[in-house]
Structures are given as structure tokens and as C-alpha cells.
């Protein structure tokens, strides 16, 4: 009797990115660090959303150090930032992709302390922050909500951060990197200092006048 061979291919996609680990992982392995996942949507005049970006981010070393010292309220002698810093600001840039190929993003690195090339959000929106030479380079996040994690037996606490690039923000810019920044205030016109918490790079999006984007940034703790 002939025996039939059957090849079975199983494809598993993890919506939280490669940083998350399976709960069966050996106990001697290093624990996962804070992770994140970013989605960018374009919103049309009828409030319909179209997903443009879906990528994992990197929580950089500087961000992890500040979060650690804030948790204990004990100053890390190697940092300038004090335990009073918290996540609250968004920055955008055009230095996240290869110059020769704007659709080929360059991965963030742990040592990143700024965006590769931050671009101006506005020259007139005085409610924004980080004013330099007549340009505002940071804007406040819109909201943060906390969610459970049923996909991983509630192993993670998810902080869902939402920010908006409205029709008048960074007009005629080519955006291919985003950053979440920490500061001591969310007041309009806050001048910093600002410290990078997480960075994501992506294929270039042209931000023409009238285009509006919603940024949904999921952070896993």
C-alpha cells in the first residue's frame, strides 16, 4: 500500500512584534524588555481611516533608564534627567530611511537619543512645544489608555498612546521616523529638555497639506 506524505505549513503572525516571547520560554532566558507597536492611519474628510504603517518600535536605552528611575524615585547618577520625567510628547523626522531609497527604513538603535533628523511641526501653533528658531518640534500626545492583554494570558499591560498630525502639521514634509519623548511638563510652549523614549522608522510618507494622520502607539509593560 502506498503511503502519502503530507507537508503542512503553519504560519503564525504575532501582532506585538518579535520582542515578545512565548510563555513557555525557558526560565533562564533574559526577560523581555518594554516593547511597542505603532500604527499610522490616514483620516479622510469623511473620517474614514486607512492604515498606512504597522511596525514594531524600539524603546531605547535612555527611555528605559528614565522609566526605571521614575519607578523607584531614585536618581540615576549617570543621567541628567530626573525621576520627574514622563512620556507625553511626539516628534517626527525625515532621517529614518536611506537617502537613495525612501521606502527602505533604517532600523532604530538602542543608543538613539534623538530622531535622526527632526522636522518642524509648525511655526504658528503656540500650543506645541520645543520652539527653536521659530519652529515647534514637539506636540503633546492626545491621550493614553490602559488595556489588558488577552492574546497572551494578560501577561502584558498595554498603554495605548494616541497622537494626531493634523492638516496643518509639517506640511510638505517626508516623514519616515516618529519618536515618543519624555519631559517634565505638558504645558503649551514647554521648552524641555526632552528625552527620547521610543523610536520607530518606516517607509516615507509625504505629508501634504490637508492630509491628517492618527498615530496609535501601543507600549507593552
N, C-alpha and C positions, 0 to 999 in steps of 0.2 A: 504494500500500500504506500502511495506517495505521501510525503509529509510536506505540507505547505508552510513556508516561512512567512511570517507577518512582521513587518517592521513598523513600529509605532513611534511617531514623533510627537512629543509633547512640548508645547511652547508655553512658558509661564512668564507673564509680564508683571513686574512689581511697580505699582504706581508711585511708590515712595522713593524710588531710586536705589542705586546699588549700595548705598551706605548702610541701609538697614540689614539686619542679619536674621536668619531663621532662629526661632526659639529653641531648636534642638542643637544649636551650635555648642561645641564642647566648652565646658566651664572655664578652661584655662585660656581661652582666646581673649584678646583685648576687647573690652566693651565698646559698643558703637558710640561715637561722639554725636553731639547735636547735628541733625540733618535738616534738609529743607528741599522743597519742591516748588517751582514757580510756574504759574500760568499767566499768559498775557492774552487778553481779549480785546478785539476792536468792537466798539459800540456804534451802530449807525443811528440816524436821526429817528428811527422808529424803536430804538432801544433794543434792537436785536443784537446778540453777541456772536462773534466769530472768533474761535480760538486761533491764535497766531503762534504761540510759543507754549511748550510744555517741557520743562527741563529741571534736572536737579541743580541745586546751588551748592556753594561751599561756604560753610561757617568758618571764617578764617581764624587764625591763632589769636589775633588781637581781640576779636569778639568773644572767643571762649574765655580768655583771661579776664576780661572785664565782667562777664557774667558770673564767673567763679567768685571773684572778689565781692561782687554785689550780693551774692547768696550768703556769704559769711560776714559781710560788712567789715571786712578787714582789708586794709590797703595792701596791694601787691607792690613791694618796693621797687620792682622793675618797671612799673607802669606810671605814666603821667596821669592818666585818667583815674578819678576817684571812684569809690563804690556808688556814688550818686548817679552815675551814667545809666541810661536805659535806651532801648530801641524805640525810635519814633520818627525817623526822617528817611526820605527816599532821595537818591541821586541817580542820574542817568549819564551815560557816556557813549563815545563812539570809538573807543580803543579796545573793544572786545573781540575783534575779528582781524584776520590777516588783511593787510592793505591790498594785496594782489587779488584776494578773493573775499568779498564782503559777506559771503554766505558760509565761510569756514571759520567758526568761532575758535578763539584761543582759550583753553581751559584756565579757570582761576587757580591761584596757588595759595597755600597756607600763609605765606609771608606777605600777601597783599595787605596794604594798609590804606589804599585809596583805589578808586577806579583808575584804569589806565589812562583815560583822557576824559575827564568830566566835562559836560557841556551845560550851557546855561539853560535854565528852565524858563526864566522870564526876566525882563528888565523893568517891569511895572507892577507886578503882583507883590505888594509890600507885605502881604500876609505870609510870604515864603521866608526862607532863612538863608544864611551864608552869603551875604552880599559882598561881592568883590568886583571892583572896577565897574560898577553899575549893573552887574548881573547877579541874579539869585540862583544859587546852585543846589539848594535843597528845598524840598517841600514836605510838609507833615503827612504822615500816613493818615488814612481816613478812619480806620477802625481796626480793632483786634478782638477776635472772639476765640473761645476755647472749646475744643471738641474732643470727644472720645475717639478711640481707635479700634473699632470692632473688627477691622480686617486683620489685626494682629493681636487678638485677645486683649485689647486695651493695654497693650504693652507701652504705647506712647501716649503722651499728652500732646495734642496738636494745637498750636497757636496759629490761627488763620489771620494773616495781616492783609488788609486791602488798601490799595493806593490808586490814585487816578492821575492820568495825564490828560488834561482837558484840551479842548480845541485850540487854545491859545498858548499852550506849553510847548517850549522848544521847537518852534515852527521851522520847517525845512532842515531838520537835523536827521542824521543817520544813526539810529540807536542800535547798539549791539551789546550793551552791558548795563546792568542795573545793580544798585547797591543799597542795602539797608544800613543806616548809620545810627550811632548812639550819641546822645547829648544829655545835658542836664536840664533842658527846658524844651517845651513845645510852643513857646510864645512866638508870635509873629516877629520877624526880623532878628531872631536869635542868631548870634554871630559865631557860636561854637565855643571851644573846639568841638569837632565832630570826629568820631572814630568808627571805622568800618566794622560792621558785624558780619555781614554775609554778602557774597557777590555771585552773580550769575552772568554768563556770556551766552550769546545766541547769534543766529544769522541776522543780518542787518535788516531793520525795519525803517522805512522812510517816514518821518513824522511830518506830513504836510499839514497845512492849515486846515482845520475842520475835522481832522482825524482825532478820535478820542479812544483812549486805551484804559482798561481796567486791569490792574496787576493784582493777582491773587497769590500771595506768598505764604506757603504752609511751612511752619517750623516745627520740628519734632523733638521733644524732650523726653 
